[in-house]
Amino acid sequence: QEGLHRRAVEERLMFEVLTQFGIGFVIALSGALIPGPLLMFTVTHTMKNNKGYTGLLAGLGHCLVEAFIILAIILGLTQIFNLGTFQFLVNLVGGMALIVFGALSILEIEKKRRGHDDYGSGYNSLFGGIIFTLFNATIPLWWAGIGLAMLNNALKTTTMLGVLSWIFGHWTADLAWFGFVGYSIFKGKKVIGRRGHTLLILVCGLVLIALGIFFFTSSVLKGL
């Protein structure tokens, strides 16, 4: 009887751990599907360097930043994310970074038109994933709110194993989504043609500039 009871408890725990993986996956995917700076970067950078694994590296950079955020949560530093000064600086610097990258993306179109097709020499995809996650104030705020609540729920429902499973599911979704986007753009580059390629980079560049202006101005207005 005792052996059967122990086995039932273990099976239930394993089921709950696997459930946490699924919850983490779905929660992350629902957020990743919303267009943002990292998605725009993945699209434009894949078009530039013509490598199918660009999105996967960008997603990995995103996960590395989140690993530090989770560590900060464990250390009890979530209050920092809610500080007005922190949000001001992230929005200010992040907005400027988005504007600069968007402008550089559009300038690359002119370089390509002149025959200087050196897109592959741009900065690293992993570094881009880190930058476009690091300077997005909504991400640490999301982790300080929704993320922290989900981690607490996973810990209460299961054990630390369930928390790790939730995090692994979250990162799996991020890597799968950005990897899929990057590879799809890579494979579809020949289909859309040169004009479509140019138009896509132009649109993404303008979106990045618009997002940058929004973050920058919102930061300035809050600081007044």
Biotite code that builds the C-alpha atoms (Angstrom):
import biotite.structure as struc

atoms = struc.array([
    struc.Atom([0.000, 0.000, 0.000], chain_id="A", res_id=1, res_name="GLN", atom_name="CA", element="C"),
    struc.Atom([2.749, 2.418, 0.952], chain_id="A", res_id=2, res_name="GLU", atom_name="CA", element="C"),
    struc.Atom([4.595, 1.639, -2.281], chain_id="A", res_id=3, res_name="GLY", atom_name="CA", element="C"),
    struc.Atom([1.487, 2.235, -4.368], chain_id="A", res_id=4, res_name="LEU", atom_name="CA", element="C"),
    struc.Atom([0.799, 5.502, -2.558], chain_id="A", res_id=5, res_name="HIS", atom_name="CA", element="C"),
    struc.Atom([4.384, 6.703, -3.147], chain_id="A", res_id=6, res_name="ARG", atom_name="CA", element="C"),
    struc.Atom([4.134, 5.810, -6.817], chain_id="A", res_id=7, res_name="ARG", atom_name="CA", element="C"),
    struc.Atom([0.826, 7.658, -7.154], chain_id="A", res_id=8, res_name="ALA", atom_name="CA", element="C"),
    struc.Atom([2.353, 10.748, -5.520], chain_id="A", res_id=9, res_name="VAL", atom_name="CA", element="C"),
    struc.Atom([5.374, 10.596, -7.851], chain_id="A", res_id=10, res_name="GLU", atom_name="CA", element="C"),
    struc.Atom([3.163, 10.198, -10.931], chain_id="A", res_id=11, res_name="GLU", atom_name="CA", element="C"),
    struc.Atom([1.005, 13.136, -9.856], chain_id="A", res_id=12, res_name="ARG", atom_name="CA", element="C"),
    struc.Atom([4.089, 15.270, -9.259], chain_id="A", res_id=13, res_name="LEU", atom_name="CA", element="C"),
    struc.Atom([5.485, 14.359, -12.672], chain_id="A", res_id=14, res_name="MET", atom_name="CA", element="C"),
    struc.Atom([2.154, 15.234, -14.284], chain_id="A", res_id=15, res_name="PHE", atom_name="CA", element="C"),
    struc.Atom([2.121, 18.614, -12.542], chain_id="A", res_id=16, res_name="GLU", atom_name="CA", element="C"),
    struc.Atom([5.737, 19.280, -13.574], chain_id="A", res_id=17, res_name="VAL", atom_name="CA", element="C"),
    struc.Atom([4.880, 18.520, -17.217], chain_id="A", res_id=18, res_name="LEU", atom_name="CA", element="C"),
    struc.Atom([1.805, 20.735, -16.885], chain_id="A", res_id=19, res_name="THR", atom_name="CA", element="C"),
    struc.Atom([4.018, 23.600, -15.724], chain_id="A", res_id=20, res_name="GLN", atom_name="CA", element="C"),
    struc.Atom([6.149, 23.124, -18.850], chain_id="A", res_id=21, res_name="PHE", atom_name="CA", element="C"),
    struc.Atom([3.018, 23.479, -20.993], chain_id="A", res_id=22, res_name="GLY", atom_name="CA", element="C"),
    struc.Atom([1.833, 26.551, -19.076], chain_id="A", res_id=23, res_name="ILE", atom_name="CA", element="C"),
    struc.Atom([5.241, 28.201, -19.424], chain_id="A", res_id=24, res_name="GLY", atom_name="CA", element="C"),
    struc.Atom([5.288, 27.406, -23.142], chain_id="A", res_id=25, res_name="PHE", atom_name="CA", element="C"),
    struc.Atom([1.822, 28.831, -23.838], chain_id="A", res_id=26, res_name="VAL", atom_name="CA", element="C"),
    struc.Atom([2.367, 31.958, -21.710], chain_id="A", res_id=27, res_name="ILE", atom_name="CA", element="C"),
    struc.Atom([5.659, 32.729, -23.475], chain_id="A", res_id=28, res_name="ALA", atom_name="CA", element="C"),
    struc.Atom([4.236, 32.058, -26.926], chain_id="A", res_id=29, res_name="LEU", atom_name="CA", element="C"),
    struc.Atom([1.257, 34.347, -26.327], chain_id="A", res_id=30, res_name="SER", atom_name="CA", element="C"),
    struc.Atom([3.684, 37.157, -25.503], chain_id="A", res_id=31, res_name="GLY", atom_name="CA", element="C"),
    struc.Atom([6.170, 36.383, -28.290], chain_id="A", res_id=32, res_name="ALA", atom_name="CA", element="C"),
    struc.Atom([3.436, 36.485, -30.941], chain_id="A", res_id=33, res_name="LEU", atom_name="CA", element="C"),
    struc.Atom([2.834, 40.172, -30.188], chain_id="A", res_id=34, res_name="ILE", atom_name="CA", element="C"),
    struc.Atom([5.022, 42.218, -32.610], chain_id="A", res_id=35, res_name="PRO", atom_name="CA", element="C"),
    struc.Atom([7.812, 44.031, -30.804], chain_id="A", res_id=36, res_name="GLY", atom_name="CA", element="C"),
    struc.Atom([11.405, 45.273, -31.194], chain_id="A", res_id=37, res_name="PRO", atom_name="CA", element="C"),
    struc.Atom([12.971, 41.791, -31.002], chain_id="A", res_id=38, res_name="LEU", atom_name="CA", element="C"),
    struc.Atom([10.673, 40.441, -33.715], chain_id="A", res_id=39, res_name="LEU", atom_name="CA", element="C"),
    struc.Atom([11.480, 43.402, -35.970], chain_id="A", res_id=40, res_name="MET", atom_name="CA", element="C"),
    struc.Atom([15.182, 42.854, -35.332], chain_id="A", res_id=41, res_name="PHE", atom_name="CA", element="C"),
    struc.Atom([14.889, 39.150, -36.158], chain_id="A", res_id=42, res_name="THR", atom_name="CA", element="C"),
    struc.Atom([13.195, 39.899, -39.478], chain_id="A", res_id=43, res_name="VAL", atom_name="CA", element="C"),
    struc.Atom([15.558, 42.666, -40.608], chain_id="A", res_id=44, res_name="THR", atom_name="CA", element="C"),
    struc.Atom([18.744, 40.963, -39.430], chain_id="A", res_id=45, res_name="HIS", atom_name="CA", element="C"),
    struc.Atom([17.816, 37.681, -41.127], chain_id="A", res_id=46, res_name="THR", atom_name="CA", element="C"),
    struc.Atom([17.252, 39.589, -44.363], chain_id="A", res_id=47, res_name="MET", atom_name="CA", element="C"),
    struc.Atom([20.669, 41.221, -43.956], chain_id="A", res_id=48, res_name="LYS", atom_name="CA", element="C"),
    struc.Atom([22.959, 38.358, -42.989], chain_id="A", res_id=49, res_name="ASN", atom_name="CA", element="C"),
    struc.Atom([21.050, 35.675, -44.932], chain_id="A", res_id=50, res_name="ASN", atom_name="CA", element="C"),
    struc.Atom([21.454, 32.994, -42.255], chain_id="A", res_id=51, res_name="LYS", atom_name="CA", element="C"),
    struc.Atom([18.683, 30.618, -41.226], chain_id="A", res_id=52, res_name="GLY", atom_name="CA", element="C"),
    struc.Atom([19.758, 30.450, -37.591], chain_id="A", res_id=53, res_name="TYR", atom_name="CA", element="C"),
    struc.Atom([19.602, 34.218, -36.947], chain_id="A", res_id=54, res_name="THR", atom_name="CA", element="C"),
    struc.Atom([16.268, 33.994, -35.139], chain_id="A", res_id=55, res_name="GLY", atom_name="CA", element="C"),
    struc.Atom([17.478, 31.143, -32.956], chain_id="A", res_id=56, res_name="LEU", atom_name="CA", element="C"),
    struc.Atom([20.511, 33.173, -31.826], chain_id="A", res_id=57, res_name="LEU", atom_name="CA", element="C"),
    struc.Atom([18.349, 36.247, -31.214], chain_id="A", res_id=58, res_name="ALA", atom_name="CA", element="C"),
    struc.Atom([15.996, 34.106, -29.134], chain_id="A", res_id=59, res_name="GLY", atom_name="CA", element="C"),
    struc.Atom([18.956, 32.733, -27.184], chain_id="A", res_id=60, res_name="LEU", atom_name="CA", element="C"),
    struc.Atom([20.101, 36.297, -26.411], chain_id="A", res_id=61, res_name="GLY", atom_name="CA", element="C"),
    struc.Atom([16.577, 37.034, -25.203], chain_id="A", res_id=62, res_name="HIS", atom_name="CA", element="C"),
    struc.Atom([16.669, 33.987, -22.896], chain_id="A", res_id=63, res_name="CYS", atom_name="CA", element="C"),
    struc.Atom([20.066, 35.006, -21.467], chain_id="A", res_id=64, res_name="LEU", atom_name="CA", element="C"),
    struc.Atom([18.673, 38.373, -20.372], chain_id="A", res_id=65, res_name="VAL", atom_name="CA", element="C"),
    struc.Atom([15.638, 36.659, -18.867], chain_id="A", res_id=66, res_name="GLU", atom_name="CA", element="C"),
    struc.Atom([17.959, 34.334, -16.937], chain_id="A", res_id=67, res_name="ALA", atom_name="CA", element="C"),
    struc.Atom([19.482, 37.381, -15.203], chain_id="A", res_id=68, res_name="PHE", atom_name="CA", element="C"),
    struc.Atom([15.989, 38.788, -14.543], chain_id="A", res_id=69, res_name="ILE", atom_name="CA", element="C"),
    struc.Atom([14.925, 35.488, -12.946], chain_id="A", res_id=70, res_name="ILE", atom_name="CA", element="C"),
    struc.Atom([18.095, 35.552, -10.846], chain_id="A", res_id=71, res_name="LEU", atom_name="CA", element="C"),
    struc.Atom([17.189, 39.083, -9.725], chain_id="A", res_id=72, res_name="ALA", atom_name="CA", element="C"),
    struc.Atom([13.708, 37.833, -8.773], chain_id="A", res_id=73, res_name="ILE", atom_name="CA", element="C"),
    struc.Atom([15.222, 34.994, -6.731], chain_id="A", res_id=74, res_name="ILE", atom_name="CA", element="C"),
    struc.Atom([17.460, 37.512, -4.955], chain_id="A", res_id=75, res_name="LEU", atom_name="CA", element="C"),
    struc.Atom([14.435, 39.679, -4.197], chain_id="A", res_id=76, res_name="GLY", atom_name="CA", element="C"),
    struc.Atom([15.382, 42.578, -6.460], chain_id="A", res_id=77, res_name="LEU", atom_name="CA", element="C"),
    struc.Atom([11.997, 42.911, -8.196], chain_id="A", res_id=78, res_name="THR", atom_name="CA", element="C"),
    struc.Atom([11.440, 46.303, -6.519], chain_id="A", res_id=79, res_name="GLN", atom_name="CA", element="C"),
    struc.Atom([14.150, 47.738, -8.762], chain_id="A", res_id=80, res_name="ILE", atom_name="CA", element="C"),
    struc.Atom([12.023, 46.982, -11.840], chain_id="A", res_id=81, res_name="PHE", atom_name="CA", element="C"),
    struc.Atom([9.189, 49.101, -10.480], chain_id="A", res_id=82, res_name="ASN", atom_name="CA", element="C"),
    struc.Atom([11.357, 52.133, -9.712], chain_id="A", res_id=83, res_name="LEU", atom_name="CA", element="C"),
    struc.Atom([10.491, 55.162, -11.806], chain_id="A", res_id=84, res_name="GLY", atom_name="CA", element="C"),
    struc.Atom([14.190, 55.879, -12.381], chain_id="A", res_id=85, res_name="THR", atom_name="CA", element="C"),
    struc.Atom([14.785, 52.380, -13.729], chain_id="A", res_id=86, res_name="PHE", atom_name="CA", element="C"),
    struc.Atom([11.844, 52.589, -16.147], chain_id="A", res_id=87, res_name="GLN", atom_name="CA", element="C"),
    struc.Atom([12.901, 56.076, -17.226], chain_id="A", res_id=88, res_name="PHE", atom_name="CA", element="C"),
    struc.Atom([16.463, 55.012, -18.071], chain_id="A", res_id=89, res_name="LEU", atom_name="CA", element="C"),
    struc.Atom([15.444, 51.815, -19.858], chain_id="A", res_id=90, res_name="VAL", atom_name="CA", element="C"),
    struc.Atom([12.833, 53.611, -21.965], chain_id="A", res_id=91, res_name="ASN", atom_name="CA", element="C"),
    struc.Atom([15.216, 56.482, -22.714], chain_id="A", res_id=92, res_name="LEU", atom_name="CA", element="C"),
    struc.Atom([18.224, 54.379, -23.735], chain_id="A", res_id=93, res_name="VAL", atom_name="CA", element="C"),
    struc.Atom([16.057, 51.703, -25.336], chain_id="A", res_id=94, res_name="GLY", atom_name="CA", element="C"),
    struc.Atom([14.159, 54.273, -27.381], chain_id="A", res_id=95, res_name="GLY", atom_name="CA", element="C"),
    struc.Atom([17.385, 55.789, -28.667], chain_id="A", res_id=96, res_name="MET", atom_name="CA", element="C"),
    struc.Atom([18.758, 52.325, -29.524], chain_id="A", res_id=97, res_name="ALA", atom_name="CA", element="C"),
    struc.Atom([15.612, 51.438, -31.481], chain_id="A", res_id=98, res_name="LEU", atom_name="CA", element="C"),
    struc.Atom([15.725, 54.706, -33.432], chain_id="A", res_id=99, res_name="ILE", atom_name="CA", element="C"),
    struc.Atom([19.398, 54.205, -34.297], chain_id="A", res_id=100, res_name="VAL", atom_name="CA", element="C"),
    struc.Atom([18.959, 50.597, -35.375], chain_id="A", res_id=101, res_name="PHE", atom_name="CA", element="C"),
    struc.Atom([15.853, 51.431, -37.404], chain_id="A", res_id=102, res_name="GLY", atom_name="CA", element="C"),
    struc.Atom([17.711, 54.222, -39.180], chain_id="A", res_id=103, res_name="ALA", atom_name="CA", element="C"),
    struc.Atom([20.717, 51.963, -39.851], chain_id="A", res_id=104, res_name="LEU", atom_name="CA", element="C"),
    struc.Atom([18.413, 49.312, -41.298], chain_id="A", res_id=105, res_name="SER", atom_name="CA", element="C"),
    struc.Atom([16.952, 51.822, -43.739], chain_id="A", res_id=106, res_name="ILE", atom_name="CA", element="C"),
    struc.Atom([20.427, 53.127, -44.642], chain_id="A", res_id=107, res_name="LEU", atom_name="CA", element="C"),
    struc.Atom([21.445, 49.559, -45.487], chain_id="A", res_id=108, res_name="GLU", atom_name="CA", element="C"),
    struc.Atom([18.882, 49.652, -48.305], chain_id="A", res_id=109, res_name="ILE", atom_name="CA", element="C"),
    struc.Atom([20.839, 52.463, -49.965], chain_id="A", res_id=110, res_name="GLU", atom_name="CA", element="C"),
    struc.Atom([24.089, 50.522, -49.492], chain_id="A", res_id=111, res_name="LYS", atom_name="CA", element="C"),
    struc.Atom([22.587, 47.508, -51.185], chain_id="A", res_id=112, res_name="LYS", atom_name="CA", element="C"),
    struc.Atom([21.254, 49.653, -54.036], chain_id="A", res_id=113, res_name="ARG", atom_name="CA", element="C"),
    struc.Atom([24.815, 50.912, -54.632], chain_id="A", res_id=114, res_name="ARG", atom_name="CA", element="C"),
    struc.Atom([26.127, 47.372, -54.722], chain_id="A", res_id=115, res_name="GLY", atom_name="CA", element="C"),
    struc.Atom([27.683, 47.294, -51.239], chain_id="A", res_id=116, res_name="HIS", atom_name="CA", element="C"),
    struc.Atom([26.025, 44.013, -50.262], chain_id="A", res_id=117, res_name="ASP", atom_name="CA", element="C"),
    struc.Atom([27.879, 43.504, -46.977], chain_id="A", res_id=118, res_name="ASP", atom_name="CA", element="C"),
    struc.Atom([24.899, 42.625, -44.800], chain_id="A", res_id=119, res_name="TYR", atom_name="CA", element="C"),
    struc.Atom([26.692, 39.617, -43.392], chain_id="A", res_id=120, res_name="GLY", atom_name="CA", element="C"),
    struc.Atom([29.209, 41.841, -41.638], chain_id="A", res_id=121, res_name="SER", atom_name="CA", element="C"),
    struc.Atom([26.595, 43.375, -39.303], chain_id="A", res_id=122, res_name="GLY", atom_name="CA", element="C"),
    struc.Atom([26.684, 42.861, -35.574], chain_id="A", res_id=123, res_name="TYR", atom_name="CA", element="C"),
    struc.Atom([26.037, 39.509, -33.990], chain_id="A", res_id=124, res_name="ASN", atom_name="CA", element="C"),
    struc.Atom([22.501, 38.091, -33.835], chain_id="A", res_id=125, res_name="SER", atom_name="CA", element="C"),
    struc.Atom([23.016, 36.917, -30.248], chain_id="A", res_id=126, res_name="LEU", atom_name="CA", element="C"),
    struc.Atom([24.134, 40.421, -29.241], chain_id="A", res_id=127, res_name="PHE", atom_name="CA", element="C"),
    struc.Atom([21.081, 41.883, -30.975], chain_id="A", res_id=128, res_name="GLY", atom_name="CA", element="C"),
    struc.Atom([18.805, 39.530, -29.047], chain_id="A", res_id=129, res_name="GLY", atom_name="CA", element="C"),
    struc.Atom([20.387, 40.706, -25.799], chain_id="A", res_id=130, res_name="ILE", atom_name="CA", element="C"),
    struc.Atom([20.182, 44.408, -26.685], chain_id="A", res_id=131, res_name="ILE", atom_name="CA", element="C"),
    struc.Atom([16.583, 44.369, -27.899], chain_id="A", res_id=132, res_name="PHE", atom_name="CA", element="C"),
    struc.Atom([15.516, 42.511, -24.766], chain_id="A", res_id=133, res_name="THR", atom_name="CA", element="C"),
    struc.Atom([17.650, 44.499, -22.348], chain_id="A", res_id=134, res_name="LEU", atom_name="CA", element="C"),
    struc.Atom([16.313, 47.867, -23.505], chain_id="A", res_id=135, res_name="PHE", atom_name="CA", element="C"),
    struc.Atom([12.660, 46.882, -23.497], chain_id="A", res_id=136, res_name="ASN", atom_name="CA", element="C"),
    struc.Atom([11.188, 48.065, -20.186], chain_id="A", res_id=137, res_name="ALA", atom_name="CA", element="C"),
    struc.Atom([8.063, 45.934, -20.622], chain_id="A", res_id=138, res_name="THR", atom_name="CA", element="C"),
    struc.Atom([10.069, 42.713, -20.191], chain_id="A", res_id=139, res_name="ILE", atom_name="CA", element="C"),
    struc.Atom([11.439, 43.236, -16.649], chain_id="A", res_id=140, res_name="PRO", atom_name="CA", element="C"),
    struc.Atom([8.044, 44.694, -15.658], chain_id="A", res_id=141, res_name="LEU", atom_name="CA", element="C"),
    struc.Atom([6.318, 41.587, -17.054], chain_id="A", res_id=142, res_name="TRP", atom_name="CA", element="C"),
    struc.Atom([8.619, 39.350, -15.018], chain_id="A", res_id=143, res_name="TRP", atom_name="CA", element="C"),
    struc.Atom([8.136, 41.443, -11.876], chain_id="A", res_id=144, res_name="ALA", atom_name="CA", element="C"),
    struc.Atom([4.366, 41.047, -12.248], chain_id="A", res_id=145, res_name="GLY", atom_name="CA", element="C"),
    struc.Atom([3.042, 38.120, -14.278], chain_id="A", res_id=146, res_name="ILE", atom_name="CA", element="C"),
    struc.Atom([6.313, 36.182, -14.296], chain_id="A", res_id=147, res_name="GLY", atom_name="CA", element="C"),
    struc.Atom([6.743, 36.323, -10.528], chain_id="A", res_id=148, res_name="LEU", atom_name="CA", element="C"),
    struc.Atom([3.121, 35.254, -9.974], chain_id="A", res_id=149, res_name="ALA", atom_name="CA", element="C"),
    struc.Atom([3.525, 32.299, -12.351], chain_id="A", res_id=150, res_name="MET", atom_name="CA", element="C"),
    struc.Atom([6.769, 31.202, -10.690], chain_id="A", res_id=151, res_name="LEU", atom_name="CA", element="C"),
    struc.Atom([5.156, 31.396, -7.244], chain_id="A", res_id=152, res_name="ASN", atom_name="CA", element="C"),
    struc.Atom([2.213, 29.348, -8.487], chain_id="A", res_id=153, res_name="ASN", atom_name="CA", element="C"),
    struc.Atom([4.541, 26.718, -9.954], chain_id="A", res_id=154, res_name="ALA", atom_name="CA", element="C"),
    struc.Atom([6.430, 26.503, -6.653], chain_id="A", res_id=155, res_name="LEU", atom_name="CA", element="C"),
    struc.Atom([3.244, 26.142, -4.597], chain_id="A", res_id=156, res_name="LYS", atom_name="CA", element="C"),
    struc.Atom([1.665, 23.640, -6.991], chain_id="A", res_id=157, res_name="THR", atom_name="CA", element="C"),
    struc.Atom([4.729, 21.437, -7.395], chain_id="A", res_id=158, res_name="THR", atom_name="CA", element="C"),
    struc.Atom([8.295, 21.905, -6.183], chain_id="A", res_id=159, res_name="THR", atom_name="CA", element="C"),
    struc.Atom([11.383, 23.721, -7.471], chain_id="A", res_id=160, res_name="MET", atom_name="CA", element="C"),
    struc.Atom([11.364, 21.109, -10.227], chain_id="A", res_id=161, res_name="LEU", atom_name="CA", element="C"),
    struc.Atom([8.048, 22.539, -11.416], chain_id="A", res_id=162, res_name="GLY", atom_name="CA", element="C"),
    struc.Atom([9.524, 26.057, -11.431], chain_id="A", res_id=163, res_name="VAL", atom_name="CA", element="C"),
    struc.Atom([12.447, 24.887, -13.572], chain_id="A", res_id=164, res_name="LEU", atom_name="CA", element="C"),
    struc.Atom([10.012, 23.084, -15.879], chain_id="A", res_id=165, res_name="SER", atom_name="CA", element="C"),
    struc.Atom([7.961, 26.290, -16.287], chain_id="A", res_id=166, res_name="TRP", atom_name="CA", element="C"),
    struc.Atom([11.097, 28.295, -17.103], chain_id="A", res_id=167, res_name="ILE", atom_name="CA", element="C"),
    struc.Atom([12.281, 25.641, -19.560], chain_id="A", res_id=168, res_name="PHE", atom_name="CA", element="C"),
    struc.Atom([8.854, 25.672, -21.246], chain_id="A", res_id=169, res_name="GLY", atom_name="CA", element="C"),
    struc.Atom([8.976, 29.476, -21.424], chain_id="A", res_id=170, res_name="HIS", atom_name="CA", element="C"),
    struc.Atom([12.392, 29.491, -23.065], chain_id="A", res_id=171, res_name="TRP", atom_name="CA", element="C"),
    struc.Atom([11.495, 26.638, -25.409], chain_id="A", res_id=172, res_name="THR", atom_name="CA", element="C"),
    struc.Atom([8.604, 28.720, -26.761], chain_id="A", res_id=173, res_name="ALA", atom_name="CA", element="C"),
    struc.Atom([10.845, 31.785, -27.230], chain_id="A", res_id=174, res_name="ASP", atom_name="CA", element="C"),
    struc.Atom([13.526, 29.797, -29.064], chain_id="A", res_id=175, res_name="LEU", atom_name="CA", element="C"),
    struc.Atom([10.965, 27.946, -31.181], chain_id="A", res_id=176, res_name="ALA", atom_name="CA", element="C"),
    struc.Atom([9.111, 31.110, -32.201], chain_id="A", res_id=177, res_name="TRP", atom_name="CA", element="C"),
    struc.Atom([12.073, 33.330, -33.050], chain_id="A", res_id=178, res_name="PHE", atom_name="CA", element="C"),
    struc.Atom([13.865, 30.384, -34.642], chain_id="A", res_id=179, res_name="GLY", atom_name="CA", element="C"),
    struc.Atom([10.794, 29.724, -36.792], chain_id="A", res_id=180, res_name="PHE", atom_name="CA", element="C"),
    struc.Atom([10.479, 33.389, -37.801], chain_id="A", res_id=181, res_name="VAL", atom_name="CA", element="C"),
    struc.Atom([14.159, 33.639, -38.730], chain_id="A", res_id=182, res_name="GLY", atom_name="CA", element="C"),
    struc.Atom([14.160, 30.404, -40.722], chain_id="A", res_id=183, res_name="TYR", atom_name="CA", element="C"),
    struc.Atom([10.902, 31.325, -42.502], chain_id="A", res_id=184, res_name="SER", atom_name="CA", element="C"),
    struc.Atom([12.320, 34.691, -43.559], chain_id="A", res_id=185, res_name="ILE", atom_name="CA", element="C"),
    struc.Atom([15.542, 32.982, -44.674], chain_id="A", res_id=186, res_name="PHE", atom_name="CA", element="C"),
    struc.Atom([13.670, 30.445, -46.829], chain_id="A", res_id=187, res_name="LYS", atom_name="CA", element="C"),
    struc.Atom([11.189, 32.983, -48.158], chain_id="A", res_id=188, res_name="GLY", atom_name="CA", element="C"),
    struc.Atom([13.779, 35.573, -49.158], chain_id="A", res_id=189, res_name="LYS", atom_name="CA", element="C"),
    struc.Atom([13.995, 34.241, -52.711], chain_id="A", res_id=190, res_name="LYS", atom_name="CA", element="C"),
    struc.Atom([10.219, 34.073, -52.982], chain_id="A", res_id=191, res_name="VAL", atom_name="CA", element="C"),
    struc.Atom([9.539, 37.721, -52.152], chain_id="A", res_id=192, res_name="ILE", atom_name="CA", element="C"),
    struc.Atom([12.256, 38.944, -54.502], chain_id="A", res_id=193, res_name="GLY", atom_name="CA", element="C"),
    struc.Atom([14.560, 41.948, -54.328], chain_id="A", res_id=194, res_name="ARG", atom_name="CA", element="C"),
    struc.Atom([11.793, 44.539, -54.218], chain_id="A", res_id=195, res_name="ARG", atom_name="CA", element="C"),
    struc.Atom([9.872, 42.681, -51.509], chain_id="A", res_id=196, res_name="GLY", atom_name="CA", element="C"),
    struc.Atom([13.122, 42.258, -49.573], chain_id="A", res_id=197, res_name="HIS", atom_name="CA", element="C"),
    struc.Atom([13.770, 46.006, -49.693], chain_id="A", res_id=198, res_name="THR", atom_name="CA", element="C"),
    struc.Atom([10.182, 46.844, -48.747], chain_id="A", res_id=199, res_name="LEU", atom_name="CA", element="C"),
    struc.Atom([10.235, 44.472, -45.756], chain_id="A", res_id=200, res_name="LEU", atom_name="CA", element="C"),
    struc.Atom([13.436, 45.992, -44.370], chain_id="A", res_id=201, res_name="ILE", atom_name="CA", element="C"),
    struc.Atom([12.022, 49.493, -44.909], chain_id="A", res_id=202, res_name="LEU", atom_name="CA", element="C"),
    struc.Atom([8.780, 48.660, -43.072], chain_id="A", res_id=203, res_name="VAL", atom_name="CA", element="C"),
    struc.Atom([10.594, 46.989, -40.171], chain_id="A", res_id=204, res_name="CYS", atom_name="CA", element="C"),
    struc.Atom([13.041, 49.894, -39.954], chain_id="A", res_id=205, res_name="GLY", atom_name="CA", element="C"),
    struc.Atom([10.185, 52.395, -39.782], chain_id="A", res_id=206, res_name="LEU", atom_name="CA", element="C"),
    struc.Atom([8.402, 50.301, -37.133], chain_id="A", res_id=207, res_name="VAL", atom_name="CA", element="C"),
    struc.Atom([11.575, 50.241, -35.011], chain_id="A", res_id=208, res_name="LEU", atom_name="CA", element="C"),
    struc.Atom([11.936, 54.016, -35.339], chain_id="A", res_id=209, res_name="ILE", atom_name="CA", element="C"),
    struc.Atom([8.272, 54.486, -34.375], chain_id="A", res_id=210, res_name="ALA", atom_name="CA", element="C"),
    struc.Atom([8.668, 52.221, -31.334], chain_id="A", res_id=211, res_name="LEU", atom_name="CA", element="C"),
    struc.Atom([11.862, 54.049, -30.401], chain_id="A", res_id=212, res_name="GLY", atom_name="CA", element="C"),
    struc.Atom([10.161, 57.444, -30.599], chain_id="A", res_id=213, res_name="ILE", atom_name="CA", element="C"),
    struc.Atom([7.276, 56.117, -28.477], chain_id="A", res_id=214, res_name="PHE", atom_name="CA", element="C"),
    struc.Atom([9.597, 54.751, -25.752], chain_id="A", res_id=215, res_name="PHE", atom_name="CA", element="C"),
    struc.Atom([11.788, 57.854, -25.823], chain_id="A", res_id=216, res_name="PHE", atom_name="CA", element="C"),
    struc.Atom([8.956, 60.400, -25.681], chain_id="A", res_id=217, res_name="THR", atom_name="CA", element="C"),
    struc.Atom([7.036, 58.464, -23.012], chain_id="A", res_id=218, res_name="SER", atom_name="CA", element="C"),
    struc.Atom([10.194, 58.399, -20.917], chain_id="A", res_id=219, res_name="SER", atom_name="CA", element="C"),
    struc.Atom([10.796, 62.137, -21.353], chain_id="A", res_id=220, res_name="VAL", atom_name="CA", element="C"),
    struc.Atom([7.161, 63.015, -20.583], chain_id="A", res_id=221, res_name="LEU", atom_name="CA", element="C"),
    struc.Atom([7.222, 60.932, -17.397], chain_id="A", res_id=222, res_name="LYS", atom_name="CA", element="C"),
    struc.Atom([10.449, 62.610, -16.371], chain_id="A", res_id=223, res_name="GLY", atom_name="CA", element="C"),
    struc.Atom([8.951, 66.121, -16.695], chain_id="A", res_id=224, res_name="LEU", atom_name="CA", element="C"),
])
